[in-house]
Amino acid sequence: MTTTDVYTQLQQVMQQGSEEEARKFIADHFVEFPKDAQEELALAFFEEALEKSVDEEKTIRDFQGQALDAAGQLEKAKRTLEDQSRVQELQEKLKS
């Protein structure tokens, strides 16, 4: 397949198909693109993967932060309940 054919087919896929189909076409025909286009495509895929990884890490950090906040709130609630229980025990001892 010539370079022109590859670009023509890619253009058709992009017009008719989804982004995922275009990605699949590029991956399937990667070696048929000129070297400079291969380098640019590889860089674009790498950048996208890196951005996705950063987004996923941010989501994980956000979740971890929320989990730590929830754990702190649970610990505070536990201490409050323990304090209330001690107060109740002392009140019962005083009544005896």
C-alpha positions, 0 to 999 in steps of 0.5 A: 500500500502506498503512503497516499493509499494509507492516508486516504484510507485513514481519512475514510475511516476518520470520516465514517468510523469512530475514534477507536476505529481510527486508532485501530487502523493506525495501529494496524498500518503503523509501519506503512506510514512514513518514518516522520509520521510514525514518530509523530504518531508514536509521540501522540500515543505516548503523550495520550497514555501519559496524560491518562496515567496522570489522570488515573493517578490524580483520581487515585490520590483524590480517592485516597484523600477522601478515604483518609478524611472518612477514616478521620471522621470515623475515628472522631465519631468513635472517640465521641461514642467512647466518651459518651459511654464513659460519661454514662458509666460514671453517671451510673456509678454515681447513682449507685 
